[in-house]
Structure formats: structure tokens, C-alpha cells
Amino acid sequence: MLPVISDPESLTPGSATRSTGSAEKTERAFDLLADWRRRAVLEYLDDHDGPVSLSDLADHVTLEEQGQTRGTVAGCGDALLGTRRRVRISLRHHHVPKLAAADAVEFDLEANAVSVRETGADLLARLEATAEERGGCKHHVQ
């Protein structure tokens, strides 16, 4: 049985490939943005010109997760050190490489620094536009 197709253009050669490619691109974007830490990484990098050290990135993500600011770190002392270390390892070995593989960020292994690429800025812009359309927040911690 043949499916009913209302769009005659969809019968042209290659249209299914374009549609599938678009669907795969959207699915990859959703996968990248599904994790809060990856969204936080893209937002932080987008706010900074040039590369950011992985340590600074880990500090930012840790503080965001804890709902604190840089000024309160001294008051927390060692309580955040273990969390910061786990976040840094998670960023270094999972989240940043995944973003780099999608060409959303550039990860300089020698300098241990990360910078946003055009693809990452585009993903973030799409996320923010979607959040504005829906009237909700653009991310939720964990």
C-alpha cells in the first residue's frame, strides 16, 4: 500500500533525503540542548569574547547548579570543591567533547580552553527564541 502524499514536491528525487537530514539536524540539536550543563556552557561562552578556561567554565557551572554567585564561594569553602571537581571532569570528558563534535564549540586540548562557534551561538539563539515563544524559562537546573 502506498502512503497518501499531499505535496507533489515530496515525490521529487532527493526530497526524502532533505527531510530526513533536517529531522536528524533537529534531533541532534535537541540532544545537545537536552542537558542543562551543555546549555549553561553555551550561555557562558556566548557571554564571553574568546576562549574560556575549562576551570573557569567548571566554576561557573558549579555555582549555577548550587544557585550561588562567585562572591559566595569563599563562604562555602571545601563544600564546593568536590562538586567542582566532578563538574570539571564531566565537562572535560563528556559535555564539551559532545559540543565540539557537533561543531558548537571549539575545544583546545593543549590550552584546556573552550570557545563558542557559530553553530553553538545559533543553537542558543534557537533555544532562546523557543523559550520566548512559549513564555517559559530557557533552562532548568538539572
Legacy VTK file of the C-alpha trace (Angstrom):
# vtk DataFile Version 3.0
C-alpha trace
ASCII
DATASET POLYDATA
POINTS 142 float
0.000 0.000 0.000
1.320 3.431 -0.954
1.069 6.315 1.501
-1.021 9.298 0.518
1.194 12.292 -0.098
-0.430 15.679 -0.341
2.679 17.521 -1.504
3.692 16.622 -5.070
7.130 18.160 -4.462
7.804 15.401 -1.964
7.847 12.930 -4.864
10.907 14.527 -6.433
14.182 12.637 -6.017
16.177 13.751 -3.017
13.301 15.368 -1.130
13.127 12.486 1.343
16.835 12.852 1.969
16.479 16.574 2.644
13.589 15.922 5.005
15.485 13.192 6.827
18.584 15.400 7.035
16.553 18.212 8.533
14.947 15.854 11.033
18.351 14.488 12.027
19.725 18.010 12.445
16.792 18.947 14.684
17.196 15.747 16.690
20.920 16.454 17.199
20.098 19.998 18.340
17.539 18.701 20.846
20.037 16.126 22.088
22.722 18.772 22.611
20.365 21.151 24.391
18.661 18.448 26.462
21.312 18.607 29.153
21.368 21.585 31.488
25.164 21.652 31.740
25.578 21.908 27.972
23.088 24.788 27.867
24.962 26.512 30.706
28.257 26.040 28.836
26.870 27.586 25.643
25.314 30.521 27.528
28.506 31.249 29.451
30.713 31.028 26.359
28.309 33.195 24.375
28.652 35.919 27.032
32.464 35.909 26.752
34.686 37.004 23.916
37.336 34.449 23.151
38.309 31.194 24.817
37.434 30.399 28.431
39.495 28.018 30.546
37.868 24.736 31.474
38.452 25.625 35.142
36.503 28.884 34.834
33.755 27.051 32.981
33.577 24.405 35.722
33.426 27.134 38.387
30.545 28.822 36.602
28.535 25.633 36.065
29.112 24.516 39.669
27.960 27.844 41.077
24.919 27.904 38.773
23.937 24.419 39.912
24.326 25.444 43.538
22.410 28.678 42.974
25.326 30.783 44.161
27.486 33.569 42.816
31.253 33.861 42.602
31.297 36.135 45.638
29.853 33.420 47.877
32.461 30.773 47.060
34.718 31.805 49.941
31.857 31.249 52.372
31.248 27.739 51.053
34.853 26.633 51.334
35.565 22.974 50.688
31.903 22.067 50.258
32.047 23.052 46.595
35.483 21.591 45.853
34.259 18.020 45.396
31.298 19.176 43.346
33.508 21.448 41.245
35.891 18.570 40.551
33.027 16.296 39.442
31.615 19.050 37.223
35.039 19.705 35.678
35.516 16.007 34.891
32.005 15.828 33.452
32.630 18.864 31.257
36.095 17.703 30.167
35.198 14.143 29.279
31.550 14.306 28.263
29.803 17.623 27.658
32.499 19.717 25.963
33.595 16.888 23.618
29.957 16.306 22.659
29.515 20.012 21.890
32.829 20.036 19.990
31.801 17.001 17.914
28.668 18.929 16.896
30.836 21.945 15.973
29.058 24.037 18.627
32.289 24.817 20.489
35.994 24.714 19.826
37.972 22.809 22.445
41.713 23.484 22.541
43.132 20.460 24.370
46.607 21.952 24.789
45.352 25.202 26.299
42.436 23.432 28.024
40.197 26.242 26.764
36.774 26.331 25.152
35.145 28.906 22.878
31.730 29.063 21.251
31.439 28.601 17.494
28.762 29.928 15.170
26.801 26.668 15.403
26.702 26.954 19.205
25.534 30.562 19.066
22.817 29.547 16.579
21.656 26.715 18.856
21.473 29.101 21.781
19.536 31.677 19.748
17.040 28.989 18.715
16.648 27.895 22.323
16.036 31.455 23.499
13.542 32.114 20.676
11.641 28.949 21.550
11.577 29.900 25.227
10.224 33.363 24.399
7.527 31.876 22.157
6.417 29.556 24.918
6.679 32.188 27.627
8.810 29.943 29.822
12.324 29.868 31.092
15.060 28.705 28.756
16.598 26.211 31.127
16.005 24.455 34.359
18.772 23.301 36.659
19.237 19.538 36.425
LINES 1 143
142 0 1 2 3 4 5 6 7 8 9 10 11 12 13 14 15 16 17 18 19 20 21 22 23 24 25 26 27 28 29 30 31 32 33 34 35 36 37 38 39 40 41 42 43 44 45 46 47 48 49 50 51 52 53 54 55 56 57 58 59 60 61 62 63 64 65 66 67 68 69 70 71 72 73 74 75 76 77 78 79 80 81 82 83 84 85 86 87 88 89 90 91 92 93 94 95 96 97 98 99 100 101 102 103 104 105 106 107 108 109 110 111 112 113 114 115 116 117 118 119 120 121 122 123 124 125 126 127 128 129 130 131 132 133 134 135 136 137 138 139 140 141
